[in-house]
Amino acid sequence: MKKTQEHRPAAHPKRPPETDKKRRGLLAAIFGSLMGVGFAALGLASGLWAAVTARFMVPNVHAERSRRFKAGFPADYPPGRVETRFQQQHGVWVVNGVWQGRRQIFALRAACTHLGCVTVWQAGPRRFKCPCHGSGFHADGRNFEGPAPRALDRCAIRLADDGQLEIDAGRTFQAELGQWDDPDSYVPA
């Protein structure tokens, strides 16, 4: 009996080591760069998260201009006058009116005492009107209609050293608390 040779498939020739190195280098470059991109993205996301968190921890304080301003000389306000030019910038109406039989110059906050909408001066009927919910206020600031629960607030006002009216819109006085009788809430006219 003859020995038969088993048929074995021919072995593939071994690849040269240079080809393996090139292939491994290419795979390392691909996976290495993807990994690098992933770590870079993770670092960027972490940095943004840290920045947002740090911003959240910082209070929302901004430099606000002074609430004090000069409004001219008392002689610039004839009896019955309601000055509207300070409403836009300072949120204040300056009035030369009568309160409890005394002529006074006072500053009223333009914010309605109901929900804080800005009131509008109506020269014809001589009243302040809230456009949001219809509250009405006399020229002296007292409320007479609508849902506003009280009169408009007065702002502190005084005569400065140069003789001009100086208004501090950051300091207010309420009529129902009897604060309109405070000498800092008006200037005698």
Secondary structure as GFF3:
##gff-version 3
##sequence-region A 1 189
A	DSSP	alpha_helix	17	57	.	.	.	ID=ss1
A	DSSP	beta_strand	68	70	.	.	.	ID=ss2
A	DSSP	three_ten_helix	74	76	.	.	.	ID=ss3
A	DSSP	beta_strand	82	83	.	.	.	ID=ss4
A	DSSP	alpha_helix	87	90	.	.	.	ID=ss5
A	DSSP	beta_strand	92	99	.	.	.	ID=ss6
A	DSSP	beta_strand	102	109	.	.	.	ID=ss7
A	DSSP	beta_strand	120	122	.	.	.	ID=ss8
A	DSSP	beta_strand	127	129	.	.	.	ID=ss9
A	DSSP	beta_strand	136	138	.	.	.	ID=ss10
A	DSSP	beta_strand	143	145	.	.	.	ID=ss11
A	DSSP	beta_strand	154	159	.	.	.	ID=ss12
A	DSSP	beta_strand	165	173	.	.	.	ID=ss13
A	DSSP	three_ten_helix	175	177	.	.	.	ID=ss14
A	DSSP	three_ten_helix	179	181	.	.	.	ID=ss15
A	DSSP	three_ten_helix	183	185	.	.	.	ID=ss16
A	DSSP	beta_strand	187	188	.	.	.	ID=ss17
###
